[in-house]
Amino acid sequence: MLHLWGQSGPIVMPYWQQRLVEWASFWRWRVESIEMFDQRFGYQPVRFFWRGRTYQVYAIDRVWERPPRRHQNARRYFTVRCRNGGRYTIFQDLRVGVWSFVWRGFAGA
């Protein structure tokens, strides 16, 4: 059993909740910086470099913006399809101009 401490004393979680907490902490969204080589119209990604490979974007499936939050700047997200057959989500920090790659990965990675 997993024991947490609440306002009125220890909280004992049932087994299924404990497994859910363990699973949620095992897989997390990861964000890594990428280098953007080319952009179309000054903001659409065309070619980027991530983990030693260059990715050529041939289609943009979705674009959306997220307004600034408490500790994060506004972001513009792109879901892109690349020539290697992969589909990826990347975003640009609109205040700083830094590009990042978003992926789902193991918490220890």
C-alpha positions as CSV (number, residue, x, y, z in Angstrom):
1,M,0.0,0.0,0.0
2,L,1.1,3.5,-0.8
3,H,0.9,5.9,2.2
4,L,0.5,9.6,1.7
5,W,0.1,12.2,4.4
6,G,-3.0,14.4,4.3
7,Q,-4.4,17.1,6.5
8,S,-6.1,14.7,8.8
9,G,-3.4,12.1,8.9
10,P,-2.1,9.3,6.7
11,I,-4.0,8.5,3.5
12,V,-4.0,4.9,2.5
13,M,-4.6,4.3,-1.2
14,P,-6.2,1.1,-2.6
15,Y,-4.0,-1.1,-4.8
16,W,-5.6,0.1,-8.1
17,Q,-5.0,3.8,-7.2
18,Q,-1.4,3.0,-6.2
19,R,-0.8,1.3,-9.6
20,L,-2.3,4.3,-11.4
21,V,0.0,6.7,-9.6
22,E,3.0,4.5,-10.5
23,W,2.0,4.3,-14.1
24,A,1.4,8.0,-14.5
25,S,4.9,8.8,-13.0
26,F,6.5,6.2,-15.3
27,W,5.5,7.8,-18.6
28,R,5.8,11.6,-19.0
29,W,5.8,14.2,-21.7
30,R,9.3,15.2,-22.6
31,V,10.5,18.4,-24.2
32,E,13.9,18.7,-25.9
33,S,15.4,21.6,-27.8
34,I,15.8,21.3,-31.6
35,E,17.5,23.4,-34.1
36,M,15.3,24.8,-36.8
37,F,17.1,25.0,-40.2
38,D,14.4,26.4,-42.5
39,Q,11.0,28.1,-42.0
40,R,8.3,28.9,-44.5
41,F,6.7,32.3,-44.3
42,G,8.9,33.0,-41.3
43,Y,7.1,30.7,-38.9
44,Q,6.2,27.3,-40.4
45,P,8.8,24.6,-39.9
46,V,10.4,23.1,-43.0
47,R,13.5,21.3,-41.8
48,F,14.9,20.7,-38.2
49,F,17.7,18.9,-36.5
50,W,17.0,16.6,-33.4
51,R,19.3,14.0,-31.8
52,G,21.8,13.8,-34.7
53,R,19.2,13.6,-37.5
54,T,17.7,16.1,-39.9
55,Y,14.0,15.9,-40.4
56,Q,12.3,17.3,-43.6
57,V,8.7,18.4,-43.0
58,Y,6.4,17.7,-45.9
59,A,3.0,18.4,-44.3
60,I,1.6,20.3,-41.3
61,D,-1.4,18.5,-39.9
62,R,-2.3,20.9,-37.1
63,V,-1.4,24.3,-35.7
64,W,-2.5,25.8,-32.4
65,E,-1.3,28.4,-30.0
66,R,-1.3,28.3,-26.2
67,P,-1.4,31.6,-24.3
68,P,1.2,32.3,-21.6
69,R,0.8,30.5,-18.3
70,R,2.3,31.3,-14.9
71,H,5.8,30.1,-15.6
72,Q,5.7,29.5,-19.4
73,N,5.7,31.8,-22.3
74,A,3.1,31.6,-25.1
75,R,3.7,28.8,-27.5
76,R,2.8,27.9,-31.1
77,Y,2.5,24.1,-31.6
78,F,2.7,22.2,-34.9
79,T,1.9,18.6,-35.6
80,V,4.0,17.7,-38.6
81,R,4.6,14.8,-40.9
82,C,8.2,14.2,-42.1
83,R,9.7,12.4,-45.0
84,N,10.9,9.5,-42.8
85,G,7.2,8.6,-42.2
86,G,7.1,10.0,-38.7
87,R,4.5,12.3,-37.2
88,Y,5.8,14.7,-34.6
89,T,4.7,17.6,-32.3
90,I,7.1,20.6,-32.1
91,F,6.6,24.0,-30.8
92,Q,8.1,27.5,-30.7
93,D,8.4,29.6,-27.6
94,L,7.0,32.9,-29.0
95,R,8.8,35.2,-26.6
96,V,12.3,33.7,-26.9
97,G,12.0,32.1,-30.3
98,V,13.4,28.7,-29.2
99,W,12.0,25.5,-30.9
100,S,11.4,22.3,-29.0
101,F,10.3,18.7,-29.7
102,V,7.6,17.1,-27.6
103,W,7.5,13.3,-27.1
104,R,6.2,10.8,-24.7
105,G,9.0,9.0,-22.9
106,F,10.1,7.0,-19.9
107,A,10.6,9.1,-16.8
108,G,14.2,7.9,-16.3
109,A,15.2,8.8,-19.9
